[in-house]
């Protein structure tokens, strides 16, 4: 019988060479594991030596005392019993704990390393407003952090609004600049002029990121950004990072954004193609989000486009049509809220309070209090910022008519913001940049919230302001002739600049929350902190409303 021939063993396929990114990741992981193992061996050896020496010394003293007091037999019994029968087990545990904890920093040092305080700052800054189409409320709180790095934008437009939340990290300058000028970059894009809002939001994120990168000296921090733009019944949401926007639709949650984390397959693929790696669910083991404005240390690969960098500023834009019979409200918040509550929990928290007609600013404050951790080193120690936008129901015939019509775009009027005004339209990566030199650098800029509308019943149009001035002059028995030339009319009628405090509450306590209306007597007395000629108030004050003074002498006198 012929012996069966055995098939030759199959050779394993040749190993594919590792890419440079994977090699760096593999070597980094091996180095970290080796370092941790050596450190643990050193600690164990040191603990064993010290414990053995102290235990031997203690038993030697007890044996000597027993020998001189009771004799050799008692001394040997004490020594053997303590060594073999575990009589000194408690002493061993205490000695081991003392030795292991001897090299650890104290509690204050741990607080400093974690960038948190021993007691949280619970003071809140709340702002609210409304127009014919929506109502909003916003609040922010520093919490356990040593500084406030969040910012937000609240902007009422003719048929909707523009709202944004910017969660800064490694510094507050990027978030504050985005809160100041994000809508301006979006508004100056060519796509916005054509009515292509989705592309305008995308190009605006890229443009503001490139502008910050072009500055000669800018801090290494960044921010996650989520914005919500409403134009009538059209809703656009753009998100880059782990801040989130959700909508309540008949009590159910409709997610308008996606959290961008490095461990997601699509995000990890882009990160590795850009030459970085993901370790411990972070980019290069450091950054916990895969998209952000700023963070330029992860955007230095010249072989890929700006949108394909390891940490990209390209947002994910979503569009939805608003159904005012079903859609109730939207919530924008930073990860200080979403790390504690899920989207469903936040909607269930907000919805019954809105049904009870609680003010939206108060709801935001209660939501942050519910998410605040009672102790440090736990979830709920981050800065918190919340914006709630409630959609009004009823006939949607059109927006309130004003004499200040929009120019240059059918969707939003042109804004006259302080400094930093791009002279030409920005198309994605265009190099047209606002000038921030007049503010003394980006890091010194305050966070302004721009509002181009007010609640019903207030004289917000040019005609309303002129009529108010006319009535006031007539009461004083003076003859008034109003100049209605375009040069004398204020831009956007009475466009308001609401300035919120960006100073740390550790240096001064806040004097209160709320807003100050331009028709209130406190503004005429100068209590709202406005500067000369309608200039914004200085940093460190409570939320204020400052109306820009018209060029007409009569209107200027009326404003004063």
Secondary structure, DSSP 8 states (H G I E B T S, - for coil): -------------------HHHHHHHHHHHHHHHHHHHHHHHHHHHHHHHHHHHHHHHHHHHHHHHHHHH-HHHHHHHHHHHHHS-TTHHHHHHHHHHHHHTTS--HHHHHHHTTEEEEEEEEEEEEEEE-SSEEEEEEEEEEEESS--EEEEEEE-SSEEEEEEEEEES-SHHHHHHHHHHHHHHHTBHHHHTT-HHHHHHHHHHHHHHHHHHSSS--S-EEEEEEEEEETTEEEEEEESS-EEEEEETTEEEE------TTSHHHHHHHHHTT--EETTEETTTBS-SB-EE-GGG---TTS-GGGSSSB---EEEEEE--TTTEEEEEEE-HHHHTTS-HHHHHHHHHHHHHTT--HHHHHHHHHHHHS-SSSSSTT-S-EEEEEEEE--S--S-----SS---S-SSS-----SS---SS-B-SS-------GGGTSGGG---EEEES---TTS--SHHHHHHHHHHHHHHTT--------TTTS-TTTT-EEEE---S-TTTS-----S---TTSHHHHHTTT---GGG----TTS--EEEE---SSHHHHHHH-
